């Protein structure tokens, strides 16, 4: 990806109609034109024309953008703000000198989160921190208030660590539970793999129950966190490695169960369009990528759905609803479970404040946006919250806990697995066990 300024043709698509303003979480928070999509496009235009310098104040307005793409959905002119902000951030990281704690903190994030093995080491320390009682002591002492807000946010977002997370792994191959209908590959992710291994496990079990052979090749990060943060070359290297990992295996689909990852995987074709060596393979790879809910909703069901008498609120992850345009599929799957009453969240189009690394690098803005979301979620009086992205699940669960609301959060595929297996969501699986080779 080039670090050059975005093309003028894309910038000129914006006609300043203002439809994006109500959709933009940061404009809703501060009512500042420069922190709206059309205001940021004006800044991009100024940089392209040379009337603005990429100094700290200009960079700040781009840093405060969540990249939630709600403006892309709202825009009647088809402005490709997703490409504009991605390329602008690539330019920032290429030419702007981040200083001091900001540079160090971002280096910490990108030396940890895209690497599952390193995340597991951090998770082991997290388990010790929580089980020793040190976590409770630190929180009672008020020490967190003395830390930089970003470090305090890292601690606040740490979920309860369970020993099985340190041992969790996926088999390289899972046989279909009955006649083979499809052969699919599964992207295991980074944060999903380590913090939410039960989501990957539920995914392979549900796919197997629906007649899929599931292949999980050894793989690293897909590059989503990096590309959304402007680390273009790093993300391209990770994307290239992932394409290589899936190789030439004949797959009907490549399944992803983390919305942020899925939006990047589906964009590999564009990212590598000018790469003579990889363009064709990247485009073919992207064409096969399906969110797990998107894939399951597109095939005739064969597994029996047992009743779940639950009110389920469904949260639209921005990178699923706005970037991938997948909204109906997860709702259809959840509504198809006998006994489930699907509940819509008020102002559901708005971001939860997670947005990749946003809640880590912009904790105050993320909390303001996230509390609006948590309030709206709580107002549904649902029994469960369904969320199709690990960052969203972590963010919303943390803010619900902050306000004293006890509401379990599950990926839609976990709720579907519970229905297949005739158990409550969150209970230990046992009724169905897909075959794995000895």
C-alpha positions in Angstrom: 0.0 0.0 0.0 1.3 3.4 -0.9 2.0 6.0 1.8 1.1 8.8 -0.7 -1.8 11.1 -0.2 -5.2 9.7 -1.2 -6.2 10.2 -4.8 -8.1 13.5 -5.5 -10.9 11.6 -7.2 -11.8 9.9 -3.9 -11.6 13.1 -2.0 -13.8 14.9 -4.5 -16.6 12.4 -4.0 -17.5 14.2 -0.8 -20.2 16.8 -1.4 -20.4 18.0 2.2 -24.1 17.0 2.5 -23.7 16.2 6.3 -25.4 12.8 6.3 -22.3 11.4 7.9 -22.5 13.7 11.0 -25.2 11.9 12.8 -23.5 8.5 12.1 -20.1 9.6 13.4 -19.5 8.7 17.1 -16.8 11.4 17.6 -19.0 14.1 16.1 -21.8 12.9 18.3 -19.4 13.3 21.3 -17.9 16.7 20.6 -19.8 18.4 17.7 -16.5 19.4 16.2 -16.4 19.7 12.4 -12.7 18.5 12.2 -13.7 15.4 14.1 -16.4 14.4 11.6 -15.9 12.4 8.4 -16.4 15.4 6.1 -14.1 17.5 8.3 -11.4 14.9 8.2 -11.8 14.7 4.4 -11.2 18.5 4.3 -8.0 17.9 6.2 -6.9 15.2 3.8 -7.6 17.6 0.9 -5.5 20.2 2.6 -2.6 17.8 2.9 -3.0 16.7 -0.7 -2.9 20.3 -1.9 -0.1 21.3 0.3 -2.1 23.9 2.2 -1.8 21.9 5.4 1.2 20.4 7.2 1.0 17.0 8.8 1.7 18.3 12.3 0.6 16.9 15.7 -2.7 18.8 15.7 -3.7 17.5 12.3 -2.6 14.0 13.1 -4.7 14.2 16.3 -7.9 14.5 14.4 -7.1 11.4 12.4 -6.1 9.5 15.5 -9.4 10.3 17.1 -11.3 8.6 14.2 -12.5 5.1 15.2 -12.5 3.9 11.6 -16.0 2.4 12.3 -17.2 3.0 8.7 -20.7 4.1 9.9 -20.2 7.1 7.6 -19.7 4.8 4.6 -23.1 3.3 5.3 -24.7 6.7 5.8 -23.1 8.4 2.8 -25.5 8.8 -0.2 -22.6 9.8 -2.5 -20.6 6.5 -2.0 -17.5 8.2 -0.5 -14.9 5.5 0.2 -13.9 6.9 3.5 -12.6 3.5 4.6 -9.9 3.7 1.9 -9.3 7.4 2.6 -8.7 6.9 6.3 -6.6 3.8 5.8 -4.3 5.5 3.2 -4.1 8.6 5.3 -3.0 6.6 8.4 -0.4 4.8 6.3 1.0 8.2 5.3 1.0 9.3 8.9 2.9 6.3 10.0 5.4 6.6 7.1 6.3 10.3 7.6 5.1 11.5 11.0 7.4 11.1 14.0 5.5 9.8 16.9 7.2 10.8 20.1 7.7 9.6 23.7 5.0 7.5 25.4 2.8 7.4 22.3 5.5 5.8 20.2 6.4 3.4 23.0 2.8 2.4 23.8 2.0 1.7 20.1 5.2 -0.4 19.8 4.1 -2.4 22.8 0.7 -3.1 21.3 2.1 -4.2 18.0 4.8 -6.3 19.5 2.2 -8.2 21.5 -1.4 -8.4 20.1 -0.6 -9.8 16.6 1.4 -12.7 18.1 -0.7 -15.4 19.8 2.4 -17.0 21.5 3.3 -13.8 23.1 -0.3 -13.1 24.1 -0.4 -16.5 25.9 2.6 -15.5 27.9 0.9 -12.3 28.8 -2.2 -14.3 29.6 -0.3 -16.5 32.0 0.9 -13.4 33.9 -2.7 -12.2 33.9 -3.9 -15.4 35.5 -1.3 -15.1 38.2 -2.2 -11.4 38.7 -5.9 -12.3 39.1 -5.6 -15.5 41.1 -3.1 -14.1 43.6 -5.4 -11.4 44.7 -3.1 -8.7 43.4 -5.7 -7.5 40.9 -8.2 -6.8 43.6 -5.6 -5.2 45.8 -4.4 -2.9 43.0 -8.0 -1.8 42.2 -8.9 -1.1 45.8 -5.7 0.9 46.4 -6.4 3.5 43.8 -3.0 2.9 42.2 -4.6 2.7 38.7 -5.6 6.4 39.0 -1.9 7.2 39.2 -1.0 5.4 36.0 -1.2 6.8 32.5 -4.7 6.4 31.2 -3.6 4.0 28.4 -1.9 1.6 30.9 -4.9 1.8 33.2 -7.1 0.9 30.3 -5.0 -2.2 29.5 -5.7 -3.4 33.1 -9.4 -2.4 33.0 -10.0 -4.4 29.7 -8.3 -7.6 31.0 -11.0 -10.2 31.0 -11.2 -13.0 33.6 -8.4 -15.4 32.7 -9.2 -19.1 32.9 -6.6 -21.9 32.9 -8.1 -23.6 29.8 -7.2 -20.5 27.7 -3.5 -21.3 28.2 -4.1 -24.9 26.9 -6.5 -24.3 24.1 -5.7 -25.4 20.6 -7.5 -26.3 17.5 -7.1 -29.6 15.6 -5.7 -29.2 12.1 -8.6 -31.2 10.7 -12.2 -31.8 11.9 -14.3 -34.3 10.0 -17.9 -33.6 9.2 -20.4 -35.0 11.6 -22.4 -36.6 8.7 -22.1 -36.6 5.0 -19.5 -34.1 3.7 -21.2 -31.1 2.1 -18.3 -28.6 2.1 -14.6 -28.3 2.9 -13.7 -25.0 4.6 -10.7 -23.4 6.1 -10.9 -21.6 9.5 -8.9 -18.4 10.3 -8.1 -18.8 14.0 -7.1 -15.2 14.7 -4.9 -13.7 17.4 -7.1 -12.1 20.2 -9.9 -14.5 19.3 -7.5 -17.5 19.5 -6.1 -16.6 22.9 -8.8 -14.7 24.8 -11.9 -16.4 23.3 -10.8 -19.9 22.3 -14.4 -21.1 23.0 -15.5 -19.1 20.0 -13.1 -21.0 17.7 -14.1 -24.3 19.3 -17.8 -23.5 18.8 -17.2 -22.5 15.2 -15.5 -25.8 14.2 -18.2 -27.8 16.0 -21.1 -25.9 14.4 -19.4 -26.2 10.9 -18.9 -29.9 11.4 -22.5 -30.4 12.5 -23.6 -28.7 9.3 -21.6 -31.1 7.2 -18.3 -29.3 6.8 -14.8 -30.7 6.9 -12.8 -28.0 8.8 -9.1 -27.3 8.0 -7.0 -25.1 10.3 -3.5 -24.6 8.9 -0.7 -23.2 11.1 -1.1 -19.4 10.8 -0.2 -16.1 12.2 -1.9 -12.7 12.3 -4.0 -11.6 9.3 -2.7 -8.0 9.6 -6.1 -6.4 10.4 -4.9 -4.5 13.5 -1.9 -3.2 11.6 -3.7 -2.1 8.5 -6.4 -0.3 10.4 -3.6 1.5 12.3 -1.7 2.5 9.2 1.2 0.0 9.5 1.0 -0.8 5.8 4.1 -2.8 5.2 3.7 -4.8 8.4 0.1 -5.7 7.5 1.1 -6.7 3.9 3.7 -9.1 5.2 1.2 -10.7 7.6 -1.4 -10.9 4.8 1.1 -12.5 2.4 2.0 -15.1 5.0 -1.7 -15.9 5.7 -2.4 -16.4 2.0 0.7 -18.7 1.9 -0.6 -20.6 5.0 -3.8 -21.6 3.3 -1.8 -22.6 0.2 -3.6 -24.4 -2.6 -5.9 -26.5 -0.5 -9.2 -26.8 -2.4 -11.6 -25.0 -0.1 -15.2 -24.0 -0.7 -14.9 -21.1 1.8 -12.4 -19.5 4.2 -14.3 -18.9 7.4 -13.5 -16.0 9.8 -15.3 -15.4 13.1 -13.9 -12.0 14.0 -15.4 -9.1 12.2 -12.3 -6.8 12.2 -10.3 -9.6 10.7 -12.9 -10.5 8.1 -13.1 -6.9 6.8 -9.3 -7.0 6.0 -9.3 -10.5 4.6 -12.1 -9.5 2.1 -9.9 -6.6 1.1 -6.7 -8.5 0.2 -7.7 -8.3 -3.4 -7.6 -4.5 -3.4 -4.5 -4.3 -1.1 -2.5 -6.5 -3.5 -4.1 -5.3 -6.8 -0.8 -3.8 -8.0 1.4 -6.7 -6.8 2.1 -8.7 -10.0 3.2 -11.8 -8.1 0.3 -12.0 -5.6 -2.7 -10.1 -7.1 -4.5 -13.1 -8.6 -4.0 -15.3 -5.5 -5.0 -12.5 -3.1 -8.2 -11.8 -5.1 -9.0 -15.5 -5.2 -8.4 -15.7 -1.4 -10.7 -12.7 -0.7 -13.4 -14.1 -2.9 -13.6 -17.2 -0.6 -13.7 -15.3 2.7 -17.0 -15.5 4.6 -17.9 -14.5 8.0 -19.1 -17.7 9.8 -22.6 -16.2 10.2 -22.7 -15.2 6.5 -21.6 -18.7 5.4 -24.0 -20.6 7.7 -27.0 -18.5 6.7 -26.2 -19.2 3.0 -26.4 -23.0 3.3 -29.4 -25.2 3.9 -29.3 -26.2 7.6 -29.1 -29.9 8.5 -28.3 -29.8 12.3 -31.2 -29.9 14.7 -31.9 -26.7 16.6 -33.0 -27.4 20.2 -35.0 -24.6 21.9 -33.4 -21.8 23.9 -35.9 -19.7 25.7 -33.8 -16.5 25.7 -34.1 -12.8 24.8 -31.0 -12.1 22.8 -29.8 -8.6 21.9 -27.6 -8.6 18.8 -24.8 -6.0 18.6 -23.8 -5.0 15.1 -20.0 -4.9 15.0 -18.9 -2.0 12.8 -16.5 -4.1 10.7 -19.3 -6.7 10.0 -22.3 -4.4 9.4 -20.6 -1.3 7.8 -17.4 -2.7 6.3 -18.7 -6.2 5.2 -22.4 -5.3 4.9 -23.3 -8.4 6.8 -26.4 -7.6 8.9 -29.2 -10.0 8.1 -27.2 -13.3 8.4 -26.5 -13.3 12.1 -30.0 -12.1 12.8 -31.4 -14.9 10.7 -29.3 -17.6 12.5 -30.3 -16.3 15.9 -34.0 -16.0 15.0 -33.9 -19.5 13.6 -33.3 -21.0 17.0 -36.6 -22.1 18.6 -37.5 -20.0 21.6 -35.1 -17.2 20.9 -36.5 -13.7 20.9 -34.2 -11.3 19.0 -34.1 -7.8 20.5 -32.7 -4.8 18.6 -30.4 -2.4 20.5 -31.5 1.3 20.3 -29.1 3.4 18.1 -27.5 0.0 17.2 -25.7 1.5 14.2 -23.3 3.4 16.6 -19.8 2.0 17.5 -19.1 0.5 20.9 -15.7 2.3 21.1 -13.5 -0.7 20.7 -12.5 -0.2 17.0 -9.3 -2.2 16.8 -6.8 -0.6 19.1 -8.9 2.6 19.6 -10.0 1.8 23.1 -6.3 1.3 24.1 -4.9 4.5 22.5 -7.9 6.7 23.0 -9.4 5.4 26.3 -11.3 8.5 27.2 -13.1 8.9 23.9 -13.7 5.1 23.7 -15.2 5.1 27.2 -17.6 8.0 26.3 -18.7 6.2 23.2 -18.9 2.8 24.9 -21.0 4.0 27.8 -23.6 5.1 25.3 -23.6 1.7 23.8 -23.7 -0.1 27.2 -26.6 2.0 28.3 -28.5 1.1 25.1 -27.7 -2.6 25.5 -28.8 -2.6 29.1 -32.1 -0.9 28.1 -33.1 -4.0 26.1 -33.5 -6.1 29.3 -32.1 -9.1 27.3 -30.8 -12.3 28.8 -27.8 -12.5 26.5 -25.8 -10.2 24.2 -24.6 -11.6 20.9 -21.4 -9.9 19.5 -19.5 -11.1 16.4 -16.1 -9.5 17.2 -13.8 -10.1 20.1 -12.9 -6.4 20.6 -16.6 -5.5 20.8 -17.3 -8.3 23.3 -14.4 -7.2 25.5 -15.3 -3.5 25.4 -19.1 -3.9 26.0 -18.6 -6.5 28.7 -16.2 -4.2 30.6 -18.6 -1.3 30.4 -21.6 -3.3 31.4 -19.7 -4.5 34.4 -18.7 -0.9 35.2 -22.4 0.0 35.4 -23.3 -3.0 37.4 -25.2 -4.8 34.7 -24.8 -8.6 34.6 -25.3 -9.6 31.0 -23.4 -12.6 29.5 -21.8 -11.9 26.1 -21.5 -14.6 23.5 -20.6 -14.9 19.8 -23.6 -15.8 17.8 -21.9 -19.1 16.8 -21.6 -20.0 20.5 -25.4 -19.5 21.0 -26.0 -21.6 17.9 -23.7 -24.4 19.2 -25.6 -24.4 22.5 -28.8 -24.9 20.5 -27.3 -27.7 18.4 -26.1 -29.5 21.6 -29.2 -28.9 23.7 -27.5 -27.0 26.5 -27.5 -23.5 28.0 -25.1 -21.0 26.4 -21.9 -21.1 28.4 -22.4 -24.6 29.7 -19.8 -27.3 29.0 -20.4 -28.9 25.6 -21.0 -32.6 25.6 -24.0 -33.6 23.5 -22.2 -33.3 20.2 -18.6 -34.0 19.5 -17.3 -33.7 15.9 -14.9 -36.4 14.9 -11.2 -35.6 14.7 -8.5 -37.9 13.4 -6.5 -39.9 15.9 
